């Protein structure tokens, strides 16, 4: 209903995103990730660390994003209407609206459980919120969590709870089977034994 009835009549056929150019090895680093998990009172961390290869914070890469005008001219044959086409032209605005909502949600999450050791994460989210007006914010790749890969923030709470029960999302072994918040875990990069920042946030800026 959103993108088109089949792959041959798909809105995203007209939206082309290239791979980035090669990223220098100096921009890769090994990170120590821990999993924060909420508890009845406060929070704790899982009893293991995850060692990952990740892009260094502040890495710059170049890509191209364009709309295929030829396919846009064939919109009727593709079964696309003007409302659907506007999604492409306004993708930056749409991405930032979703990103700002997600950032507010994450700030509230970390603020609720903050005991002073999550200050740097909250500070980073405040900076990200301000950056939304200077580019396009996206969250992608490993470690972004369920909200980074799904559209749960667009659902009403009762709809989300129904989906959780249908698909056993976050189901516990014992009663109560479904508790809030969902999800209850966050993957956090640690440096010097301190929680520093979440994973997966990038900003797109247009080069003129």
C-alpha positions as CSV (number, residue, x, y, z in Angstrom):
1,X,0.0,0.0,0.0
2,X,2.9,2.3,0.7
3,X,5.5,1.6,-1.9
4,X,3.6,-0.1,-4.7
5,X,1.8,-3.3,-5.5
6,X,4.8,-5.3,-6.6
7,X,8.6,-4.8,-7.4
8,X,7.8,-3.6,-10.9
9,X,5.5,-0.9,-9.5
10,X,7.6,0.2,-6.6
11,X,8.1,3.8,-5.6
12,X,11.7,3.1,-4.6
13,X,12.7,2.2,-8.1
14,X,12.9,5.9,-8.8
15,X,15.1,6.5,-5.7
16,X,18.8,5.8,-6.4
17,X,21.4,5.7,-3.6
18,X,25.0,4.8,-4.5
19,X,27.6,3.0,-2.4
20,X,30.0,5.4,-0.7
21,X,33.5,5.7,-2.0
22,X,36.2,3.6,-0.3
23,X,36.7,4.5,3.3
24,X,40.3,4.6,4.6
25,X,41.3,2.0,7.1
26,X,42.4,4.7,9.5
27,X,38.6,5.4,10.0
28,X,38.0,1.9,11.4
29,X,38.5,1.1,15.0
30,X,37.7,-1.6,17.5
31,X,35.0,-0.7,20.0
32,X,33.9,-2.2,23.3
33,X,30.1,-2.5,23.4
34,X,28.0,-3.3,26.5
35,X,24.3,-4.0,26.6
36,X,22.3,-1.8,29.0
37,X,19.1,-3.5,30.3
38,X,16.4,-2.0,32.4
39,X,15.4,-3.6,35.7
40,X,12.5,-3.3,38.1
41,X,14.6,-0.6,39.8
42,X,17.2,1.2,37.7
43,X,19.3,-0.6,35.1
44,X,22.3,-2.8,34.8
45,X,24.6,-4.3,32.1
46,X,24.7,-7.8,30.7
47,X,27.6,-9.8,32.0
48,X,29.6,-9.8,28.7
49,X,31.2,-7.4,26.3
50,X,30.9,-7.3,22.5
51,X,34.0,-6.3,20.6
52,X,33.1,-4.8,17.2
53,X,34.8,-3.2,14.2
54,X,33.1,0.2,13.6
55,X,33.6,3.5,11.9
56,X,35.4,6.1,13.9
57,X,33.2,8.8,15.2
58,X,33.3,11.8,12.8
59,X,34.2,9.7,9.7
60,X,33.2,11.4,6.4
61,X,32.2,9.5,3.3
62,X,30.7,10.6,0.0
63,X,27.6,9.1,-1.7
64,X,25.1,10.2,-4.3
65,X,21.3,10.2,-4.0
66,X,19.1,11.0,-6.9
67,X,15.6,10.7,-8.2
68,X,15.2,8.9,-11.6
69,X,13.3,11.5,-13.7
70,X,12.7,9.0,-16.5
71,X,10.8,6.7,-14.1
72,X,9.0,9.7,-12.7
73,X,7.7,10.5,-16.2
74,X,6.4,6.9,-16.3
75,X,4.6,7.3,-13.0
76,X,1.2,6.3,-14.4
77,X,2.6,3.1,-15.8
78,X,4.2,2.4,-12.5
79,X,0.9,3.0,-10.7
80,X,2.4,6.0,-8.7
81,X,0.3,9.1,-7.7
82,X,1.5,12.6,-6.8
83,X,1.2,11.9,-3.0
84,X,3.5,9.0,-3.3
85,X,6.0,10.9,-5.4
86,X,6.1,13.7,-2.8
87,X,7.5,11.2,-0.4
88,X,10.6,11.1,-2.5
89,X,11.0,14.9,-2.9
90,X,10.4,15.3,0.9
91,X,12.5,12.4,2.1
92,X,14.9,14.6,4.0
93,X,12.0,16.3,5.9
94,X,10.4,12.9,6.6
95,X,13.7,11.4,7.8
96,X,14.3,14.3,10.2
97,X,10.8,14.2,11.6
98,X,11.2,10.6,12.4
99,X,14.8,11.1,13.7
100,X,13.8,13.9,16.1
101,X,10.9,11.9,17.5
102,X,13.3,8.9,18.0
103,X,15.9,11.2,19.6
104,X,13.4,12.6,22.1
105,X,12.3,9.1,22.9
106,X,15.8,8.0,23.6
107,X,16.6,11.1,25.6
108,X,13.6,10.4,27.8
109,X,14.7,6.7,28.1
110,X,18.2,7.5,29.3
111,X,17.1,10.5,31.5
112,X,14.6,8.2,33.3
113,X,17.3,5.7,34.3
114,X,20.2,8.2,34.6
115,X,22.2,7.9,37.8
116,X,24.9,10.3,36.6
117,X,26.7,7.7,34.5
118,X,24.6,8.2,31.3
119,X,25.2,12.0,31.1
120,X,27.4,11.8,28.0
121,X,24.8,9.8,26.1
122,X,22.1,12.3,26.9
123,X,24.4,15.2,25.9
124,X,25.1,13.5,22.6
125,X,21.4,13.1,21.9
126,X,20.8,16.8,22.7
127,X,23.6,17.7,20.1
128,X,22.0,15.4,17.5
129,X,18.6,17.0,18.0
130,X,20.1,20.4,17.1
131,X,21.9,18.9,14.1
132,X,18.7,17.9,12.5
133,X,18.3,21.3,11.0
134,X,21.7,21.2,9.5
135,X,21.4,18.0,7.5
136,X,19.5,14.8,7.3
137,X,19.8,12.4,10.3
138,X,19.6,8.6,9.8
139,X,20.2,5.7,12.1
140,X,21.4,2.5,10.5
141,X,23.6,-0.6,10.8
142,X,24.3,-2.9,13.7
143,X,23.6,-1.9,17.2
144,X,20.8,0.6,16.5
145,X,18.2,-1.6,18.2
146,X,14.6,-2.4,17.3
147,X,13.5,1.3,17.0
148,X,16.5,1.9,14.7
149,X,15.3,-0.9,12.3
150,X,11.5,-0.8,12.6
151,X,8.7,1.8,12.5
152,X,7.5,1.2,16.0
153,X,7.6,4.9,16.8
154,X,4.9,5.5,14.2
155,X,2.4,3.1,15.9
156,X,-0.1,3.9,18.5
157,X,0.8,2.3,21.8
158,X,-2.2,-0.1,21.8
159,X,-1.3,-1.2,18.2
160,X,2.3,-1.8,19.3
161,X,1.2,-3.9,22.3
162,X,-1.0,-6.1,20.1
163,X,2.0,-6.6,17.7
164,X,4.2,-7.6,20.6
165,X,1.8,-10.3,21.7
166,X,1.3,-11.6,18.1
167,X,5.0,-11.8,17.4
168,X,6.3,-12.3,21.0
169,X,8.4,-9.2,20.9
170,X,10.2,-8.8,24.2
171,X,8.3,-11.7,25.7
172,X,9.6,-12.8,29.1
173,X,9.7,-16.4,30.4
174,X,7.6,-15.6,33.5
175,X,4.5,-13.5,34.3
176,X,4.0,-10.7,33.4
177,X,5.1,-11.8,29.9
178,X,5.1,-8.3,28.4
179,X,6.6,-5.4,30.4
180,X,7.5,-1.8,29.5
181,X,9.6,-0.2,28.3
182,X,10.1,-2.1,25.0
183,X,12.7,-2.7,24.0
184,X,14.4,-2.7,27.4
185,X,18.0,-2.9,26.1
186,X,20.4,-0.5,24.5
187,X,23.9,-1.2,23.0
188,X,26.4,1.3,24.3
189,X,30.0,2.0,23.3
190,X,32.3,2.1,26.3
191,X,35.6,4.0,26.6
192,X,37.7,4.0,29.7
193,X,35.0,1.9,31.5
194,X,32.5,4.7,30.9
195,X,29.3,4.7,28.8
196,X,30.1,7.1,25.9
197,X,27.6,7.0,23.0
198,X,25.0,4.9,21.1
199,X,25.7,3.4,17.7
200,X,24.5,4.0,14.2
201,X,23.8,7.8,13.8
202,X,24.9,9.5,10.6
203,X,24.2,12.9,9.1
204,X,23.8,13.6,5.4
205,X,24.8,17.0,4.1
206,X,24.5,18.2,0.6
207,X,27.6,19.3,-1.2
208,X,27.0,22.3,-3.5
